[in-house]
Amino acid sequence: MVEIVNTLKAANRSAVRHPEKQNRPDTPVLKKPSWIRVKAPIGKGFTETSRIVKEAGLNTVCEEAGCPNIGECWTKKHATMMVMGDTCTRACAFCNVRTGRPAPLDIDEPRRVAQAVATMGLEHVVITSVDRDDLADGGAEHLAQTVLAIREAAPNATIEILTPDFLRKGDAANLVIDAKPDVFNHNLETVPRLYLSIRPGSRYYHSLRLLERVKERDPLQFTKSGLMVGLGESKEEVMQVMDDMRSAGIDFLTIGQYLQPTRKHAAIDRYVTPDEFAAYETIARAKGFLMVSSSPLTRSSYHAGEDFQKLREARAAQH
């Protein structure tokens, strides 16, 4: 099984990464401001993380999505594992993850992810995945098995999952909720007005309802969601999304700058200033979020371990 999956994966890597975007006209690329610059990935910790990931035959969203924080995070041995392959069935205009027909699920992957978590000695692990619309349950059972495998291999680690939306998959999400990750994360990504152009395969209110269902089924489970800014949204629209999130009981909000992967992806409308990010954080905290991370380089799993501790402390302070 593993050999077949790896062969298919190699074949996928030789194909065009985003076939659905090839005929699109090139979009303009804005010059990055000074506050977006990051250091090149170097150092012993980075090399060791890279070795462990490669030897385990795992994918990371750090690499596949071209995250700007990979140097900092991997140096600290923080890597976000991406399960269910490296090919997504969606074609979001902002995302750099490969799109196309995915390979069959690798049933040994949950064990290998869990072993990598144990080997790296992670105290907090983030697990994400590609969208798998080709699967009857959207990959919910596979995600649940990954959480359970980590619990067994690294019982002291806290687990955060960043899930697909399980659109048109019935109650499949319950499998993941019932595996009881410490944090259930699903990103809304942008404001409702921009969904058709930025996230066409998804539905805003379905994603919002997914996070609300987590709280209904397991009130003690932390919920988290994120927004990208710089895509043409207004401040008022961002504030409305904050209100929608709070109505759904979401605990933790992340806000970061959209960075355009290639000229075939959605264009950046503007670079939001650090002062504006600070203002968003102030507003979000006033609206009642337990935890807010808002900065140009904020991503869903950036500083996730440290932020999880703050999240628990914030909940404890309320009681």
C-alpha positions in Angstrom: 0.0 0.0 0.0 2.7 2.5 1.0 4.7 1.7 -2.1 1.7 2.3 -4.4 0.9 5.6 -2.7 4.5 6.8 -3.0 4.6 5.9 -6.7 1.4 7.8 -7.3 2.8 10.7 -5.3 5.9 10.9 -7.4 3.8 10.9 -10.6 1.7 13.7 -9.2 4.7 15.8 -8.5 5.8 15.7 -12.1 2.4 17.1 -13.2 1.4 20.8 -13.3 0.8 21.9 -9.8 -2.3 24.0 -10.5 -3.8 22.9 -13.9 -7.0 24.8 -13.3 -5.1 28.1 -13.1 -2.9 27.7 -16.2 -5.2 29.6 -18.6 -5.8 32.5 -16.2 -4.1 35.8 -17.1 -1.2 36.7 -14.9 -2.1 38.9 -11.9 0.1 41.8 -10.8 2.5 41.2 -7.9 2.9 44.0 -5.4 6.3 44.7 -3.9 6.5 43.4 -0.4 6.9 46.0 2.4 9.7 45.7 5.0 7.4 44.1 7.6 6.8 41.1 5.4 10.4 40.1 5.0 11.5 36.8 6.7 14.8 35.1 7.2 16.0 32.2 5.1 15.5 28.7 6.7 18.9 27.7 8.2 20.2 26.0 11.3 20.5 22.6 13.0 16.9 22.6 14.2 15.6 23.2 10.7 17.7 20.5 9.3 16.7 18.0 11.9 13.0 18.7 11.4 13.4 18.3 7.7 15.1 15.0 8.2 12.4 13.6 10.5 9.6 14.6 8.1 11.3 13.2 5.1 12.3 9.9 6.7 8.7 9.4 7.9 7.4 10.1 4.4 5.1 12.8 5.6 3.7 16.0 4.0 3.7 19.3 5.7 1.5 22.3 5.0 4.6 24.4 5.8 6.2 23.2 2.5 3.1 22.6 0.4 1.6 26.0 1.1 4.9 27.9 1.0 4.5 29.3 4.5 6.7 32.3 5.2 7.4 31.1 8.7 8.9 27.8 7.9 12.4 28.9 8.9 11.4 30.0 12.3 9.0 27.2 13.1 11.2 24.3 11.8 14.2 25.6 13.7 12.1 25.2 16.8 11.0 21.7 15.6 7.4 22.9 15.0 6.0 21.4 11.8 2.3 21.2 10.8 1.7 17.7 9.4 -0.6 17.6 6.3 -2.4 14.2 6.0 -4.4 12.5 3.3 -1.8 13.3 0.6 -0.4 16.4 -1.1 -3.1 16.9 -3.7 -6.4 18.8 -2.9 -9.7 18.3 -4.7 -10.5 22.0 -4.3 -9.1 24.9 -6.4 -9.1 27.9 -4.0 -7.7 31.0 -5.7 -5.4 31.8 -2.7 -3.9 28.4 -2.0 -0.6 27.0 -3.2 -1.3 23.3 -2.3 -1.3 21.1 -5.4 -4.7 20.4 -7.0 -6.0 17.5 -8.9 -7.0 13.8 -8.4 -5.5 12.6 -5.1 -3.9 9.3 -4.5 -5.6 6.6 -2.4 -5.4 7.1 1.4 -2.3 5.7 3.0 -3.7 3.7 5.9 -0.3 3.6 7.7 -0.1 7.4 7.7 -1.7 8.0 11.1 0.9 5.7 12.7 3.8 7.5 11.0 2.5 10.9 12.0 2.2 9.8 15.6 5.7 8.3 15.6 7.1 11.6 14.1 5.3 13.6 16.9 6.9 11.3 19.5 10.3 11.4 17.9 10.3 15.2 17.7 9.1 15.4 21.3 6.3 17.8 20.5 4.2 19.2 23.3 1.6 20.6 20.9 1.0 19.3 17.4 -1.0 20.7 14.6 -2.5 18.3 12.0 -4.1 19.6 8.8 -5.2 18.0 5.6 -6.1 18.6 2.0 -9.7 18.6 1.0 -10.8 15.1 0.0 -14.2 15.5 -1.8 -13.6 12.2 -3.5 -14.0 10.3 -0.2 -17.5 9.4 1.2 -16.7 10.9 4.6 -14.3 13.7 3.3 -11.5 11.9 5.2 -13.1 12.4 8.6 -12.3 8.8 9.8 -8.6 9.2 8.7 -8.3 12.4 10.6 -9.9 10.8 13.7 -7.5 7.8 13.5 -4.6 10.3 13.3 -5.7 12.0 16.5 -6.1 8.7 18.3 -2.7 7.4 17.1 -1.0 10.5 18.5 -2.8 10.1 21.8 -1.3 6.6 22.0 2.2 7.4 20.9 2.6 10.8 22.6 0.0 10.9 25.4 1.3 14.2 26.9 1.0 16.1 23.6 -1.9 18.4 23.0 -3.5 18.1 19.6 -4.8 20.8 17.3 -6.5 19.9 14.0 -7.2 22.2 11.0 -9.9 20.4 9.1 -11.7 20.6 5.7 -15.3 21.7 5.8 -16.8 18.3 5.1 -19.3 19.9 2.7 -22.0 17.5 1.6 -20.6 14.8 3.9 -23.6 14.5 6.3 -22.5 14.0 9.9 -18.9 12.9 9.0 -17.4 15.8 11.0 -18.7 14.1 14.2 -16.1 11.4 13.8 -13.4 14.1 14.2 -15.1 16.0 17.0 -15.6 12.7 18.9 -11.8 11.9 18.6 -11.5 14.9 21.0 -8.7 17.0 19.7 -7.8 19.8 22.1 -8.4 22.4 19.4 -10.8 22.1 16.4 -9.7 24.6 13.8 -11.4 25.4 10.5 -10.6 28.6 8.7 -13.3 30.8 7.2 -10.4 32.4 5.2 -12.3 35.5 3.9 -15.5 37.6 4.1 -18.7 36.2 2.5 -18.7 38.6 -0.4 -15.4 37.2 -1.7 -16.2 33.5 -1.4 -17.2 33.0 -5.0 -13.8 34.3 -6.3 -11.5 33.3 -3.5 -13.0 30.1 -2.1 -15.5 28.9 -4.8 -15.7 25.3 -3.6 -16.8 26.3 -0.1 -19.8 27.9 1.5 -19.3 30.6 4.2 -22.3 29.6 6.4 -21.6 25.9 6.2 -18.1 26.5 7.5 -19.5 28.7 10.3 -22.0 26.1 11.1 -19.3 23.4 11.3 -17.5 25.3 14.1 -20.8 25.9 15.9 -21.6 22.1 15.8 -18.3 21.4 17.5 -19.4 23.5 20.5 -22.8 21.9 20.5 -21.3 18.4 20.6 -18.4 19.1 22.9 -18.6 22.4 24.7 -15.2 22.0 26.3 -13.4 21.6 23.0 -11.6 24.8 21.9 -12.6 26.1 18.5 -10.5 28.3 16.3 -10.7 30.0 12.9 -8.7 32.3 10.7 -9.0 35.1 8.2 -6.7 36.4 5.5 -6.8 40.2 4.8 -5.5 42.2 1.9 -7.9 40.6 -0.6 -10.2 43.6 -1.0 -12.3 43.1 2.1 -13.4 46.2 4.1 -12.9 46.7 7.8 -16.6 46.6 8.3 -16.8 43.2 6.6 -14.0 41.8 8.9 -15.9 43.1 11.9 -19.1 41.3 10.8 -17.2 38.0 10.4 -15.9 38.5 13.9 -19.5 38.9 15.1 -20.5 35.8 13.2 -17.6 33.8 14.8 -18.6 34.9 18.3 -22.2 33.9 17.6 -20.9 30.4 16.7 -18.9 30.3 20.0 -15.4 30.4 18.4 -12.7 30.9 21.0 -9.6 31.8 19.0 -9.2 34.1 16.0 -6.2 34.4 13.7 -5.8 37.2 11.2 -2.9 37.3 8.7 -1.8 39.0 5.5 -2.7 37.1 2.3 0.5 36.5 0.3 0.2 35.7 -3.4 1.9 32.3 -4.2 2.2 32.9 -8.0 1.0 35.3 -10.7 -1.8 32.8 -11.4 -3.3 33.1 -8.0 -5.6 35.8 -6.7 -3.9 39.2 -6.6 -3.1 41.0 -3.4 -5.3 44.1 -3.1 -3.0 45.7 -0.6 -0.6 45.1 2.3 -2.4 45.7 5.6 -0.2 47.7 8.0 1.0 46.4 11.4 -1.0 49.1 13.0 -4.2 47.9 11.3 -3.5 44.3 12.5 -3.1 45.7 16.1 -6.4 47.5 15.8 -8.1 44.3 14.6 -6.7 42.5 17.6 -8.1 45.1 20.0 -11.5 44.9 18.4 -11.6 41.1 18.4 -10.6 40.9 22.1 -13.4 43.5 22.9 -15.9 41.2 21.1 -15.0 38.4 23.5 -12.5 36.0 21.8 -10.4 34.2 24.4 -7.4 34.4 22.2 -6.4 36.5 19.2 -3.4 36.4 17.0 -3.3 39.3 14.5 -0.2 40.3 12.6 1.1 40.3 9.0 2.8 36.9 9.3 0.2 35.2 11.5 -0.9 31.8 10.1 -3.2 29.2 11.6 -0.4 27.2 13.2 2.1 30.0 13.9 3.1 29.9 17.5 0.3 27.4 18.0 1.8 25.8 21.1 2.4 29.1 23.0 -1.0 30.4 22.0 -2.7 27.2 23.2 -1.3 27.8 26.7 -2.6 31.3 26.6 -5.9 30.0 25.4 -6.2 27.6 28.4 -5.1 30.4 30.8 -7.8 32.7 29.4 -10.5 30.2 29.9 -9.3 29.4 33.4 -9.4 33.1 34.2 -13.1 33.3 33.3 -14.0 30.7 36.0 
